[in-house]
Amino acid sequence: MSTYDVAVIGSGPGGYVAAIRCAQLGLKTAIIEKYATMGGTCLNVGCIPSKALLDSSHHYEDAVKHFEEHGIEIPGEVKINLEKMMSRKASVVEQTTKGIEFLMNKNEIDTYQGVGSFKDKTHIHIAVAEGDDVEIEAKHIIIATGSKPSSLPFIEIDKERIITSTEALKLTEIPKHMIVIGGGVIGLELGQVYKRLGAEVSVVEYMDRIIPTMDSAQSKELTKVMKKQGVKFYLSHKVNGVSRNGDEVVVTATDKKDQEVEFKGDYVLVSVGRKAYTYGLNLEAAGLKTDDRGRVAVNDHLQTEVSNIYAIGDVVRGAMLAHKAEEEGVFVAETIAGQKPHIDYNLIPGVVYTWPEVASVGKTEEQLKEEGVAYKSGQFPMRALGRSRASGDIDGFVKILADKKTDEVLGVHMVGARVADLIAEAVTAMEFRASAEDISRMSHSHPTYAEAVKEAALAATADRALHV
């Protein structure tokens, strides 16, 4: 029987990063993955393939709608080769997952393909897909088994016409009418992909706005822009049923006036969030249990009630984000090694990779009001930037919220081109507890989208943005 300092169950962004950091710290490490490829949901059926399709569909939309205004003329009709688009996506995924295998080998981490389950608190049984089962022993164990798409109890996912994000990433035809249940990140991203490719897209959302956990100004702006792009929104609609008759799917819902409405299409994308995945772990054998939402309970050190077992990522409380899982993976590895790491969950950014992109970090305006915090707000429109006009990406804004007395930045909320990258500036500033005036006095290169951050900081500092 092989013995390790640390065994990691699950090779998603949290799991593989935890394994790498453990190995860097001199700990003998093993990682267990049930699937043939490493990388978990994010690399295989989440972050990476969805971004590949978002980029490909964006190129197509630019060719059809925007190239002409740039003086680029394409003779003949611009056509979609969906099979080739999906093939490129698969190639991107393959390159990325193989990169994880390379990192495991480079860091001398032993990998096991099979289903890992607890035999007791230090022993893991691995049901190997091909060959004899294996048992290993580990002084410390990290659970990083991630999440799976959620559904509603009355919906039967058939993976053909009634689908989750997993199936939406590998369709062999462009839908005529895709009905998206859920106006969150995943539904909006994939809905925009197929809208660009020619589908009619209807988003049915239970809440009174899309991306309801983000700042309401972002929700309002993204709704306006996506409506302009042709996406239809049905807010404050409670879905009651989903049925299929051949190639037709029907969604029934109740609107805010308690009237029943019906939507007909050829595909329904069920995008109502994700749920922690612990199936097959045999947690009871290690003395563990899950909470009422199926998550593994942990303390502030991400330690379970069994002291040598930790859990990270989507399987524990908090936002289900790949970069949050990575931070937790490093945190646990360093904790096991006797260091004293730190995570500020308030500074984990959230991003929606639609176009324009949406990004946030820190407190929203609604949260500050609810908490009774006195704050000031500065906002700057992207359309006032020379860089935005040059690229044609004039939708969106940057909003900075700062403490009314101290001027410390409490939250930054953006909609616009490349704000998924730009939010890192805000995270850095807030990590060092910068004031709005600090940001306003930093030089920002011209012409860039980042100038909007400086201008918003000027607006928050003394209502003195320069270019509006």
Disulfide bonds with the S-S distance in Angstrom:
Cys42-Cys47 2.44
